Amino acid sequence: MLVDRIDTIAHAIQLAVTPVFLLTGVGAMLSVMAARLARIIDRGRVLHDRYGKPGAVTAEIDEELAVITLRMRVVNTAITLCTLCALLICSVVAVIFLDTLTTTDIGTPIASLFVGAMACLIAALLAFLLEIYLATAKIKLRR
């Protein structure tokens, strides 16, 4: 009886490994997005400091600050969605273990949580892509 219980728990641990690898990837994405947010904030501070100084073109600064504000909102949305994705993945792992300890079939909640996590990840990646587009839309490189 104890051996069966240990085998069941070992199987649950094996099932939980895949979502944990996914969680690692989401953590890496969060790190990249947080770094982008920090750069956006730094650029916003530089522009804010230039505002009203002699020789500063206020209209250009206003335009760039508007883009910076939009980028900040978009990357914040991406970070929020990635964090929600990570929470859902952690919930998947917890429910996998809960399923091991109970006799009820909770496969549907596991699948629902995983699909929710993937939906959040897809939306976060789309928001991240939009932020990159906004960051590069006005850049013109000269030869």
ZAZAKE-576266 format. One line per field, with one value per atom (N, C-alpha, C): residue number from 0; atom name; x negated, y negated, z negated. Coordinates in nm, 4 decimals, decimal comma, padded with zeros to 6 digits. Layout:
// ZAZAKE-576266
lummi: [NUM/...] .
lumba: [CA/...] .
east: [X/...] .
north: [Y/...] .
up: [Z/...] .
//
This chain:
// ZAZAKE-576266
lummi: [0/0/0/1/1/1/2/2/2/3/3/3/4/4/4/5/5/5/6/6/6/7/7/7/8/8/8/9/9/9/10/10/10/11/11/11/12/12/12/13/13/13/14/14/14/15/15/15/16/16/16/17/17/17/18/18/18/19/19/19/20/20/20/21/21/21/22/22/22/23/23/23/24/24/24/25/25/25/26/26/26/27/27/27/28/28/28/29/29/29/30/30/30/31/31/31/32/32/32/33/33/33/34/34/34/35/35/35/36/36/36/37/37/37/38/38/38/39/39/39/40/40/40/41/41/41/42/42/42/43/43/43/44/44/44/45/45/45/46/46/46/47/47/47/48/48/48/49/49/49/50/50/50/51/51/51/52/52/52/53/53/53/54/54/54/55/55/55/56/56/56/57/57/57/58/58/58/59/59/59/60/60/60/61/61/61/62/62/62/63/63/63/64/64/64/65/65/65/66/66/66/67/67/67/68/68/68/69/69/69/70/70/70/71/71/71/72/72/72/73/73/73/74/74/74/75/75/75/76/76/76/77/77/77/78/78/78/79/79/79/80/80/80/81/81/81/82/82/82/83/83/83/84/84/84/85/85/85/86/86/86/87/87/87/88/88/88/89/89/89/90/90/90/91/91/91/92/92/92/93/93/93/94/94/94/95/95/95/96/96/96/97/97/97/98/98/98/99/99/99/100/100/100/101/101/101/102/102/102/103/103/103/104/104/104/105/105/105/106/106/106/107/107/107/108/108/108/109/109/109/110/110/110/111/111/111/112/112/112/113/113/113/114/114/114/115/115/115/116/116/116/117/117/117/118/118/118/119/119/119/120/120/120/121/121/121/122/122/122/123/123/123/124/124/124/125/125/125/126/126/126/127/127/127/128/128/128/129/129/129/130/130/130/131/131/131/132/132/132/133/133/133/134/134/134/135/135/135/136/136/136/137/137/137/138/138/138/139/139/139/140/140/140/141/141/141/142/142/142] .
lumba: [N/CA/C/N/CA/C/N/CA/C/N/CA/C/N/CA/C/N/CA/C/N/CA/C/N/CA/C/N/CA/C/N/CA/C/N/CA/C/N/CA/C/N/CA/C/N/CA/C/N/CA/C/N/CA/C/N/CA/C/N/CA/C/N/CA/C/N/CA/C/N/CA/C/N/CA/C/N/CA/C/N/CA/C/N/CA/C/N/CA/C/N/CA/C/N/CA/C/N/CA/C/N/CA/C/N/CA/C/N/CA/C/N/CA/C/N/CA/C/N/CA/C/N/CA/C/N/CA/C/N/CA/C/N/CA/C/N/CA/C/N/CA/C/N/CA/C/N/CA/C/N/CA/C/N/CA/C/N/CA/C/N/CA/C/N/CA/C/N/CA/C/N/CA/C/N/CA/C/N/CA/C/N/CA/C/N/CA/C/N/CA/C/N/CA/C/N/CA/C/N/CA/C/N/CA/C/N/CA/C/N/CA/C/N/CA/C/N/CA/C/N/CA/C/N/CA/C/N/CA/C/N/CA/C/N/CA/C/N/CA/C/N/CA/C/N/CA/C/N/CA/C/N/CA/C/N/CA/C/N/CA/C/N/CA/C/N/CA/C/N/CA/C/N/CA/C/N/CA/C/N/CA/C/N/CA/C/N/CA/C/N/CA/C/N/CA/C/N/CA/C/N/CA/C/N/CA/C/N/CA/C/N/CA/C/N/CA/C/N/CA/C/N/CA/C/N/CA/C/N/CA/C/N/CA/C/N/CA/C/N/CA/C/N/CA/C/N/CA/C/N/CA/C/N/CA/C/N/CA/C/N/CA/C/N/CA/C/N/CA/C/N/CA/C/N/CA/C/N/CA/C/N/CA/C/N/CA/C/N/CA/C/N/CA/C/N/CA/C/N/CA/C/N/CA/C/N/CA/C/N/CA/C/N/CA/C/N/CA/C/N/CA/C/N/CA/C/N/CA/C/N/CA/C/N/CA/C/N/CA/C/N/CA/C/N/CA/C/N/CA/C/N/CA/C/N/CA/C/N/CA/C/N/CA/C/N/CA/C/N/CA/C/N/CA/C/N/CA/C/N/CA/C/N/CA/C/N/CA/C/N/CA/C/N/CA/C/N/CA/C] .
east: [-00,0818/00,0000/-00,0872/-00,1903/-00,2805/-00,3585/-00,3968/-00,4703/-00,3830/-00,2546/-00,1630/-00,1508/-00,1460/-00,1343/-00,2601/-00,3761/-00,5020/-00,5098/-00,4655/-00,4641/-00,3714/-00,2580/-00,1622/-00,2213/-00,2857/-00,3482/-00,4641/-00,5420/-00,6526/-00,5996/-00,4868/-00,4259/-00,3783/-00,3222/-00,2778/-00,3960/-00,5078/-00,6282/-00,6735/-00,6683/-00,7058/-00,6126/-00,4831/-00,3879/-00,4106/-00,4580/-00,4770/-00,6049/-00,6959/-00,8240/-00,8043/-00,7209/-00,7008/-00,6494/-00,5446/-00,5034/-00,6127/-00,6977/-00,8059/-00,9064/-00,9357/-01,0229/-00,9589/-00,8295/-00,7573/-00,7673/-00,7569/-00,7673/-00,9044/-01,0081/-01,1421/-01,1468/-01,0854/-01,0802/-01,0017/-00,8913/-00,8106/-00,8910/-00,9660/-01,0517/-01,1559/-01,2116/-01,3088/-01,2425/-01,1201/-01,0463/-01,0181/-00,9814/-00,9568/-01,0831/-01,1964/-01,3225/-01,3493/-01,3271/-01,3474/-01,2513/-01,1262/-01,0263/-01,0546/-01,0987/-01,1330/-01,2516/-01,3471/-01,4616/-01,4155/-01,3228/-01,2704/-01,1963/-01,1183/-01,0455/-01,1434/-01,2511/-01,3515/-01,4117/-01,4392/-01,4937/-01,3926/-01,2657/-01,1604/-01,1525/-01,1553/-01,1489/-01,2702/-01,3873/-01,5084/-01,4975/-01,4486/-01,4333/-01,3310/-01,2241/-01,1233/-01,1797/-01,2658/-01,3293/-01,4218/-01,4967/-01,5862/-01,5051/-01,3973/-01,3131/-01,2498/-01,2056/-01,1435/-01,2430/-01,3677/-01,4711/-01,5023/-01,4915/-01,5196/-01,4064/-01,2891/-01,1699/-01,1872/-01,1634/-01,1693/-01,3084/-01,4113/-01,5472/-01,5718/-01,6616/-01,6914/-01,7373/-01,6849/-01,7225/-01,6405/-01,5598/-01,4787/-01,3545/-01,3240/-01,2044/-01,0904/-01,0060/-00,9011/-00,8047/-00,7699/-00,6744/-00,7309/-00,8584/-00,9218/-00,9283/-00,9594/-00,9653/-00,8266/-00,7249/-00,5868/-00,5475/-00,5837/-00,5505/-00,6199/-00,7490/-00,8214/-00,7714/-00,7370/-00,6820/-00,5488/-00,4701/-00,3435/-00,3690/-00,4686/-00,5049/-00,5612/-00,6443/-00,7030/-00,5912/-00,4919/-00,3796/-00,3038/-00,2791/-00,2099/-00,2927/-00,4225/-00,5109/-00,5099/-00,5108/-00,5111/-00,3822/-00,2697/-00,1419/-00,1423/-00,1918/-00,1923/-00,2844/-00,4044/-00,4960/-00,4448/-00,3771/-00,3144/-00,2067/-00,1304/-00,0290/-00,0948/-00,2033/-00,2748/-00,3298/-00,3839/-00,4367/-00,3242/-00,2125/-00,0973/-00,0491/-00,0393/00,0060/-00,0938/-00,2233/-00,3248/-00,3183/-00,2983/-00,2877/-00,1645/-00,0534/00,0676/00,0452/-00,0261/-00,0619/-00,1417/-00,2402/-00,3223/-00,2371/-00,1453/-00,0566/00,0318/00,0800/00,1631/00,0809/-00,0434/-00,1292/-00,1550/-00,1827/-00,2003/-00,0736/00,0412/00,1682/00,1825/00,1376/00,1409/00,0603/-00,0594/-00,1443/-00,0748/-00,0177/00,0508/00,1702/00,2474/00,3650/00,3229/00,2117/00,1609/00,1343/00,0729/00,0475/00,1766/00,2686/00,3978/00,4721/00,4624/00,5254/00,4675/00,3400/00,2739/00,3261/00,3562/00,3966/00,5458/00,6250/00,7701/00,8169/00,9391/00,9953/01,0800/01,1023/01,1830/01,0993/01,1674/01,0990/01,1006/00,9855/00,9779/00,8946/00,9116/00,8419/00,8903/01,0199/01,0744/01,0176/01,0106/00,9463/00,7994/00,7291/00,5879/00,5778/00,6598/00,6579/00,6991/00,8003/00,8476/00,7395/00,6725/00,5647/00,4516/00,4182/00,3103/00,3484/00,4710/00,5169/00,5173/00,5605/00,5562/00,4149/00,3222/00,1816/00,1295/00,1635/00,1178/00,1819/00,3085/00,3757/00,3072/00,2728/00,2020/00,0641/-00,0054/-00,1378/-00,1292/-00,0326/-00,0150/00,0145/00,1060/00,1402/00,0195/-00,0590/-00,1786/-00,2803/-00,2992/-00,3942/-00,3464/-00,2168/-00,1631/-00,1829/-00,1603/-00,1833/-00,3313/-00,4176/-00,5621/-00,5999/-00,5431/-00,5677/-00,5209/-00,4047/-00,3548/-00,4499/-00,5022/-00,5958/-00,7224/-00,7705/-00,8892/-00,8583/-00,7398/-00,7002/-00,6964/-00,6360/-00,6282/-00,7673/-00,8583/-00,9931/-01,0708/-01,0429/-01,1222/-01,0496/-00,9253/-00,8461/-00,9036/-00,9596/-01,0074/-01,1570/-01,2255/-01,3704/-01,4042/-01,4892/-01,5367/-01,6876/-01,7411/-01,8868/-01,9417/-02,0524/-02,1153/-02,2364/-02,2669/-02,3845/-02,5054] .
north: [00,1192/00,0000/-00,1269/-00,1298/-00,2425/-00,2568/-00,1427/-00,1461/-00,2054/-00,1699/-00,2268/-00,3783/-00,4225/-00,5655/-00,6393/-00,5801/-00,6419/-00,6474/-00,5402/-00,5393/-00,6480/-00,6657/-00,7675/-00,9072/-00,9319/-01,0622/-01,0842/-00,9807/-00,9917/-01,0257/-00,9647/-00,9945/-01,1400/-01,1885/-01,3285/-01,4239/-01,3894/-01,4722/-01,4743/-01,3596/-01,3542/-01,4421/-01,4394/-01,5226/-01,6717/-01,7047/-01,8448/-01,9048/-01,8228/-01,8729/-01,9590/-01,9193/-01,9952/-02,1361/-02,1532/-02,2916/-02,3737/-02,3096/-02,3828/-02,4334/-02,3558/-02,4041/-02,5236/-02,5160/-02,6284/-02,7506/-02,7294/-02,8376/-02,9057/-02,8299/-02,8854/-02,9789/-02,9373/-03,0215/-03,1495/-03,1388/-03,2566/-03,3513/-03,2951/-03,3781/-03,4540/-03,3893/-03,4564/-03,5697/-03,5451/-03,6507/-03,7685/-03,7390/-03,8460/-03,9298/-03,8644/-03,9352/-04,0301/-03,9826/-04,0663/-04,1844/-04,1579/-04,2651/-04,3680/-04,3215/-04,4143/-04,5023/-04,4452/-04,5243/-04,6291/-04,5921/-04,6895/-04,8010/-04,7648/-04,8660/-04,9624/-04,9102/-04,9961/-05,0936/-05,0457/-05,1340/-05,2403/-05,2003/-05,2963/-05,4058/-05,3664/-05,4630/-05,5553/-05,4982/-05,5807/-05,6840/-05,6417/-05,7352/-05,8426/-05,8051/-05,9025/-06,0059/-05,9624/-06,0564/-06,1528/-06,1015/-06,1881/-06,2940/-06,2521/-06,3474/-06,4486/-06,4024/-06,4906/-06,5954/-06,5548/-06,6487/-06,7531/-06,7159/-06,8096/-06,9107/-06,8742/-06,9555/-07,0972/-07,1962/-07,3353/-07,3966/-07,3185/-07,3731/-07,4471/-07,5428/-07,6175/-07,5240/-07,5462/-07,4669/-07,3397/-07,3061/-07,1839/-07,2113/-07,1193/-07,1314/-07,0621/-07,1422/-07,0907/-06,9985/-07,0307/-06,9485/-06,8082/-06,8001/-06,6693/-06,5889/-06,6578/-06,5899/-06,5391/-06,6229/-06,5814/-06,4581/-06,4580/-06,3445/-06,2169/-06,2289/-06,1101/-06,0646/-06,1595/-06,1223/-06,0486/-06,0870/-06,0171/-05,8721/-05,8513/-05,7156/-05,6371/-05,7030/-05,6387/-05,5932/-05,6793/-05,6451/-05,5248/-05,5233/-05,4097/-05,2822/-05,2924/-05,1751/-05,1225/-05,2142/-05,1731/-05,0963/-05,1450/-05,0749/-04,9367/-04,9288/-04,8014/-04,7002/-04,7432/-04,6494/-04,6115/-04,7046/-04,6692/-04,5634/-04,5749/-04,4748/-04,3401/-04,3410/-04,2160/-04,1529/-04,2341/-04,1827/-04,1244/-04,1933/-04,1434/-04,0101/-03,9994/-03,8747/-03,7615/-03,7909/-03,6884/-03,6428/-03,7357/-03,6999/-03,6144/-03,6504/-03,5691/-03,4300/-03,4234/-03,2945/-03,2103/-03,2712/-03,1990/-03,1492/-03,2321/-03,1904/-03,0733/-03,0764/-02,9660/-02,8378/-02,8504/-02,7325/-02,6737/-02,7607/-02,7126/-02,6432/-02,6962/-02,6335/-02,4959/-02,4827/-02,3522/-02,2509/-02,2894/-02,1990/-02,1610/-02,2599/-02,2322/-02,1392/-02,1620/-02,0788/-01,9373/-01,9234/-01,7895/-01,7113/-01,7762/-01,7079/-01,6848/-01,7795/-01,7623/-01,6440/-01,6290/-01,5161/-01,3836/-01,3832/-01,2625/-01,2243/-01,3245/-01,2992/-01,2743/-01,3039/-01,2843/-01,1785/-01,1347/-01,0338/-01,0971/-01,2275/-01,2937/-01,3178/-01,3193/-01,3453/-01,4958/-01,5579/-01,7021/-01,7332/-01,6473/-01,6683/-01,7923/-01,8210/-01,9386/-02,0678/-02,0838/-02,2056/-02,2179/-02,1053/-02,1093/-02,1603/-02,1049/-02,1482/-02,2946/-02,3352/-02,4739/-02,5717/-02,5369/-02,6225/-02,6325/-02,5209/-02,5207/-02,6028/-02,5867/-02,6658/-02,8143/-02,8472/-02,9865/-03,0409/-02,9583/-02,9999/-03,0264/-02,9396/-02,9582/-03,0821/-03,1068/-03,2266/-03,3522/-03,3533/-03,4678/-03,4846/-03,3748/-03,3823/-03,4357/-03,3880/-03,4377/-03,5867/-03,6300/-03,7725/-03,8550/-03,8028/-03,8735/-03,8889/-03,7832/-03,7900/-03,8872/-03,8918/-03,9881/-04,1314/-04,1539/-04,2867/-04,3234/-04,2270/-04,2493/-04,2855/-04,2159/-04,2455/-04,3868/-04,4274/-04,5627/-04,6662/-04,6396/-04,7329/-04,7480/-04,6383/-04,6446/-04,7260/-04,7051/-04,7830/-04,9325/-04,9669/-05,1079/-05,1671/-05,0868/-05,1354/-05,1621/-05,0875/-05,0990/-05,1731/-05,2110/-05,2709/-05,4030/-05,4832/-05,6157/-05,6217/-05,5108/-05,5115/-05,5038/-05,5968/-05,5971/-05,5927/-05,4877/-05,4743/-05,5368/-05,6049/-05,6698/-05,5879/-05,5935/-05,5246/-05,6096] .
up: [00,0000/00,0000/00,0000/-00,0850/-00,0913/00,0391/00,0986/00,2252/00,3349/00,3375/00,4360/00,4188/00,2940/00,2647/00,3114/00,2863/00,3287/00,4807/00,5481/00,6947/00,7491/00,6849/00,7281/00,7121/00,6007/00,5769/00,6741/00,6987/00,7947/00,9333/00,9708/01,1008/01,1050/00,9956/00,9899/01,0054/00,9448/00,9583/01,1041/01,1710/01,3123/01,3957/01,3652/01,4394/01,4138/01,2953/01,2585/01,3168/01,3659/01,4164/01,5412/01,6324/01,7563/01,7299/01,6479/01,6191/01,5506/01,4732/01,4071/01,5101/01,6129/01,7208/01,7913/01,8137/01,8737/01,7838/01,6541/01,5572/01,5668/01,5923/01,6097/01,7305/01,8400/01,9593/01,9359/01,8644/01,8333/01,7439/01,6500/01,5649/01,6455/01,7453/01,8332/01,9106/01,9582/02,0286/01,9356/01,8123/01,7145/01,6925/01,6896/01,6714/01,7883/01,9092/02,0282/02,0273/01,9939/01,9936/01,8839/01,7685/01,6605/01,7005/01,7721/01,8199/01,9205/02,0082/02,1047/02,0323/01,9315/01,8544/01,7881/01,7340/01,6708/01,7722/01,8925/01,9975/02,0386/02,0466/02,0818/01,9754/01,8501/01,7403/01,7429/01,7668/01,7747/01,8864/02,0025/02,1153/02,0814/02,0168/01,9759/01,8807/01,7887/01,6948/01,7674/01,8637/01,9411/02,0153/02,0789/02,1518/02,0569/01,9438/01,8461/01,7965/01,7775/01,7335/01,8405/01,9681/02,0780/02,0970/02,0528/02,0763/02,0204/02,1037/02,0615/02,0571/02,0851/02,0858/02,2169/02,2155/02,3385/02,4512/02,5681/02,6851/02,7011/02,6028/02,6109/02,6940/02,7837/02,8671/02,7927/02,7314/02,6437/02,7170/02,8389/02,9147/02,9382/02,9730/02,9950/02,8658/02,7562/02,6267/02,5875/02,6089/02,5784/02,6588/02,7866/02,8727/02,8256/02,7922/02,7459/02,6093/02,5222/02,3908/02,4046/02,5042/02,5280/02,5691/02,6558/02,6973/02,5791/02,4986/02,3796/02,2848/02,2647/02,1761/02,2297/02,3598/02,4208/02,4079/02,4358/02,4224/02,2795/02,1838/02,0438/02,0107/02,0588/02,0352/02,0996/02,2210/02,2932/02,2249/02,1852/02,1208/01,9815/01,9129/01,7852/01,8046/01,9109/01,9425/01,9693/02,0464/02,0766/01,9483/01,8588/01,7325/01,6473/01,6433/01,5668/01,6221/01,7539/01,8159/01,7931/01,8006/01,7740/01,6291/01,5389/01,3974/01,3734/01,4353/01,4239/01,4823/01,5936/01,6539/01,5550/01,4903/01,3924/01,2758/01,2297/01,1200/01,1623/01,2851/01,3343/01,3488/01,3935/01,4040/01,2650/01,1683/01,0306/00,9809/01,0188/00,9812/01,0457/01,1694/01,2368/01,1566/01,1145/01,0373/00,9061/00,8387/00,7118/00,7321/00,8379/00,8634/00,9040/00,9736/01,0071/00,8784/00,7821/00,6545/00,5766/00,5828/00,5165/00,5761/00,7075/00,7762/00,7267/00,6959/00,6459/00,5070/00,4280/00,2897/00,2715/00,3722/00,3612/00,4600/00,4404/00,5305/00,6399/00,6312/00,7345/00,8595/00,9728/01,0998/01,1248/01,1194/01,1423/01,2667/01,3664/01,4931/01,5655/01,5576/01,6254/01,5674/01,4333/01,3807/01,4203/01,4256/01,4666/01,6103/01,6975/01,8374/01,8500/01,7747/01,7801/01,7341/01,6253/01,5759/01,6778/01,7417/01,8400/01,9631/02,0101/02,1253/02,0895/01,9675/01,9226/01,9198/01,8724/01,8691/02,0099/02,1030/02,2414/02,3048/02,2742/02,3263/02,2729/02,1450/02,0866/02,1494/02,1721/02,2332/02,3760/02,4513/02,5891/02,5886/02,5020/02,4938/02,4490/02,3549/02,3080/02,4205/02,4987/02,6099/02,7176/02,7412/02,8380/02,7877/02,6586/02,6012/02,6110/02,5849/02,5950/02,7385/02,8339/02,9756/03,0103/02,9580/02,9800/02,9209/02,8020/02,7395/02,8234/02,8781/02,9643/03,0894/03,1456/03,2627/03,2287/03,1155/03,0753/03,0542/03,0001/02,9729/03,1015/03,2054/03,3278/03,4409/03,4211/03,5287/03,5794/03,4932/03,5327/03,5601/03,5411/03,5595/03,7082/03,7506/03,8895/03,8856/03,9400/03,9436/04,0707/04,0561/04,1716/04,2129/04,3416/04,3931/04,3816] .
//
